[in-house]
Amino acid sequence: MHIEFDAVPLVSDRLTGIGWCEVGQTTAMARLFPEHTYSYSFFTSGDSSRAERVRSFAGDKISLNSSDFSGYIYRAVSNFLPVPYKHFFGKKADITHFFNYIVPPAVHGKTVVTVHDMVYKAFPETVRARTKYMLDSGLKRSMKRADLIVTDSEFSKAEILKYFPQHESKLRVVPCGVDLEKFRPCETPERIPEVKKSLEIEGDYFLYLGTIEPRKNLERLIEAYHIFYQRVSDAPKLVLAGGKGWLYDSIFAKVKELKLDKQVIFTKYVPAQDMNPLMCGALAFVFPSIYEGFGMPPLEAMACGVPVLSSGEASLPEVTGDCAVICDAYSAESIAEGLMKLCSDDELRKDLGRRGLERAGSFTWDNSAEILYNVYKELF
């Protein structure tokens, strides 16, 4: 079999969770099942750097299948006109997997699509207008075109069936994993102060690592931190690390409103090589999100042996189990109490770190790839 992976999530110079999910599943599959051939398909839009970025993930087991045409133009036009995908990428693939919701028209062979969550339906006010338009106009056709649909959690499966019950027979759950080479207890502790200095962090800190956007519940986290800060002398800083998403102005404004400029630190985008030291240096990881299809950041923190404060919303309990302090995402007081517990109880932090590390070991990309491969086998 020749299996092709749509590499749209991999061409950006700043990968999101969807991109890292594709990298984890595809590279593990190519290594575990070498009897098949694999390729990444993507539009370069005439930008050679895109091919270099994809090649950095492909290694020697996944080939590249690129088209110089503009991916933006193709996606915009194919939303209205059935321009065949196979005109750009040929007829070599037996299965093509699209990791970012949308299956274009006329793909050669069988198709699989990953639909990560239903946030655009459940919380449309937290989704960028362009993304919401793409999903409103294209997801129904996409799911109809797909031979099988993959999602990241039992929660997301239930959400998809709430809005698209007609697709129950072809919906499969494939949990994400965590890169245990990249996210593990720090073996070079001297890197922690180096990374802290580069990001202008001093002393102890709570860490949030993820996109700066509304559904991550960061305004309420800042309000909770304000409550905590008023109660605790010499309070650890709150570090909000990650790239800007959208509608983030009110998040920055909340810090100024509460006069927390010196206590809340917004970092620049964190390079991949700095994520492990930044994570391992944290007093605890905080993730009070209101909606996640899976929620990789808490799992990455657990894999580093770092205690986690998480909301009990959406798929997050599937990830954290009983290995995190759980708070009410809609209560600043509840989040503040969680911060207080983690700050004041050394034994709790040690216990959560130990149990979280053990739990994270069951969420590997090899396991994820094996489950996904069994989905593909249904189409062989």
N, C-alpha and C positions, 0 to 999 in steps of 0.2 A: 504494500500500500504506500501511496505517497500522501502525506498529511501536510497541509499548508495552514499556517497561522497568519491571520491578518495582523500586521504589525503597526497599525495606526497608533496604539497606545505607547509604542516604543520610540517613535521618531522625535519626540520632544526632548529638549535638553534638560527638562525637569520632570522626571517620572512621577506620576501619582500612584495611588494604591492599585488602580486597575493595571497600570503598566507593570508594577512589581509582581502582581498576581500572574500576569501572562509570562513574565520572565521565569518565575518559579516553576510554574506548571510545564511550560514548553521545554525548558532546558533539562528538567528532571526526566520528562518523557523521552526525549531524544537519547538520553544516556541509558535509561532503563530498558528501552525497547528498540535496540539498534537494527532489528530486522526490517524496519520500515525506513523510508526516506522522508525528510522534513524540509520545509522551507518557510521563510518569512516573506509575505507579500506586502508591498507598501508603495505608495506614490512618493516620489522624491520632490515633485514640484520644481525640478531643476536645481535642487539644493543638495550638493554632494555630501554635505555634513550629515544629512539624514541617514544615508547609507552607512556612514562610518559609525554612527550611534547604534544602528541596528546590528551591524557586524560585530560590535563589541560584546553583544549578548549571544550571538549565533555560535561562536566558537567554530569547531571543525565538524560539528554534527548537524548543523542546520544551514542550508544554503539560502541565498538571497534571490528573490524574484521581484524586481522593482520596475516601476514605470515612471518615466519622466513627466507624465501628465500631472496637472494640479489635483491633489486629493480634495482640496476645498471645493473646486469647481465641480469635480465629479460628484461629490456628496450632495452639493446643492442641486445640480441638474437631475441626478438620479432619483431625487425625492419626488420629482414630478414626471420625469420621462424614464422609461425602463431601459436605460443605457446598459448593455450587458457588461458585467464585471469581467467576464472571460475574454472580452476583447482586449483588455489591458494585461491580464495575467495568464492567459492561455488555458489549456485543457489538460494539464498534467495532473492536477490534484484529484484524488479520490474523495478526500474529505477536506473541507476548509472550515476552520474555526474562527469566528469573529468574537473578540473578547469585549467589545464595547457596544452592546445592545443592538446594533443595526446590521442586518444582512442585506446587501445590495441586490439588485435584480440580476438574474441569469448568471449564477455562479456555477461553474462546472463541478459535477459530482455532488456528493452529499454535503449538507451544511449543519454546523452546530453554532449556536450563539450563546454567549454568557449575558444574562440579565442580572446585574448585581443587586439591584434593589428597586423599590417602587417609591422612592422619595419624591419623585416629581408628581406623583398622585397623592401621597399621604401628606406631604408638606410642600406644596407647590411654591409657597412664598419663600422657601429657602433655596430655590433652584434658579440658576442663571436663566434669563429669558430665552437666550439662544438655545440652551440645552433643553429647556422645557418645550420649545417649539419643535426641535428635532424629534423628541420622543413622542410628543402629541401627534405629530404628522407621520412618523415613520415606524414606531414600535409595533403597532398592530400588524402592519404588513410584514415587518421583519420576523415576528414570531410565527406568522403563517407560513413564510418561506422556509423557515428552519425545519430541518428534519428532527432535531432534538434541541432542547433548551436546557442550559445549565444555569444554576444559581448557587450562591455561596453558603446558604444556611437554611435550616428548616423554617426559620422565621421568614426569610425572603420568599421561600416557596409558598408559604401560606399567604403572604402579601400578593404575590403574582396571581395566585388562584382567586384571590378576592376580586381582582380586576379583570382577569382573563381566565375564567374557569374552563373555557373550551380547550385549553392547552394542557390539561392535567396529565393526559396520557404520554406526553413527550417531555415532561419536566423532570429533571434530575438534580439532586443536590451533590455538589462537589466542594467540600470545605477548603478554604485557603490553608496555606501553611506559613511557616516562618523559616527564614534562612538561619539555621543554627550555627553556621560559620560566621555570619555577619553579626547576629544578635546572640550574645552569650556573655557570661560574666567576664569582665575586662581582664585580659591577660597582660596588658601594658598600662598599669595604673598611672604611670607618669604622663600618659596622653591626656588624662582627665583635666589637670590644671592647664595644659596647653590649649585644649579646646575651650575651656571656660574663659581663658584670657582672650582668645580670638573672638569670642562672642560677647565679651564684656560682662561676664557673670562673676560675681564675687560671693563667697560664702555658700551656705546651704541653699538648696532650691527645690521647689516642686516643678515638675516638667510636664508641659503639654507639647506633644510633637504631632503636627498634622496641618492640614490646610486651615488658613484663617478665613472662616466663613460661618454663616448663621447657624447651620444645623449642628455645628460642633458645640453650641451652647456656651460660647466663650463670654458673652456679656454676663450671664448668670454666674459663671465661674469667677469672674472678676468681682461681682457683687459679693459672692461667698468669701472670696479671699479678703475683701474689705472687712467683713464681719470677723474673720479669723485674725486679721492683722490688728484690729482694735482690742482683741482679747489676749494676744500673745506678745510679750516683749521679745525683742530680737527675733522676730518672725523670719523664717526662710523666705527668699524671694520667690516670685512666681514667674517662670520662664515660659513664654509662648513662642515656640519655635516652628517654623515652616513657612511655605510660600503663601502669598496672598491669594485668596480665592476670589470671592466677589462679595459685595455689600459688607465690606470690612470696616468702613469709616466709623460706624457706630461702636464697633469694638474698641478702636483706638480712642474714641471720644469718651467711652465709659471710664477708661483709665484716668483721663484728665479730669472728668467730672468728680471722681472720687479721690483726686489728688494722690494717685498711686504711682506717679511717674518714676519715682526712684525705687519702687518695690516690684513693679511689673516690667519685665524685660521682653521686648519683642526682638527676636533675632532675625538675621537675614536667613535666606534659604540655607539649610544645613547640608553640606556635601556628604555623600554616602560614607566616606571614610571617617567622618566625625560623628556619625550617629551613635555608634557603640559607646565611645567615651562619654558623650553627652548624656546618654541614657544611664549608663552605669554610675555616673557621678551624681545623679538625682537622689534626693531624700525619698521621693516617691513620684510615681507617674500618675497624672490626673487626666481623666477622659470622661467628662459628664455629658457626652453626646446624646441628642434626642433621637437620632435615627442612624443606624448603620446596617448595611447589608451583611457585613461580617465584623469589621472592626479589627484591623490588623495591628494598629499601634499598641493597644494593651497587651496583645500576645507577644509583640516584640519586646516590650518592657519585661514581661514575665520571663521570657527566654534569657534576659540579662540578669535575672534574679532580683529585679527591682519591684518593690511592693506597689500595688496598683489601687487607685480609687477610681471606680467606674460607676456610671449610671446603670440602672437595671432595665434600661429600655432596649427594645428591638432585639437584635441578635446578640447583644453583648453578654448576656448570661450564658449563652452557648459557648462563648469563648472563654470567659473568666471562671465559670463554675463557682466553686466556693473559695476561690483563691484570690479574692479581692475584697476591699471594703466597698460595699454597694450603697449608693446614695440615690435620692430622689432627684431626677434631672430637673424637675420643675420647682425645686425648693432650694433657694440660696442657703437657708439655715441648715438643711440636710447636708449640702455639699461642705459647708463650713465645719460641721461636726465631723465629717469624714477627714478633712484636713487636720483637725485637732487630734483625732485618734492617731493618725499616722505620724504626726509631729511629736506627740508626747509618749508614745508606747514603742520603745526599742524592740521589745520581745515580739510584738505584733508585726513590726516591719520584717524582722528576721524570719518569722514563721510564714508570712505571706510570700516573702522572697523565695524561701525554700520550696513551698508547695507550688508556687507559680512556675518556678523553673521546671519542676517535675511535670506539671500539666502541659507546659509548652512543648515538651519533648514528644508529645503525641500528635502535634500538629506540624508534621514535616511536609516539605514540598514533594518528597518521594511518595508519601501516602496519598497526597492530593493528586499527583500525576497518575498513580495506579488506579484510583477511582475514576479519573477522567478517561483513562485508556479503556476501562471497562465500558464506559459510555460509548466511546468510539466503536468498540467491538460489536455493539448492537447494530451498527451500520455496515459492517464488513460483509 
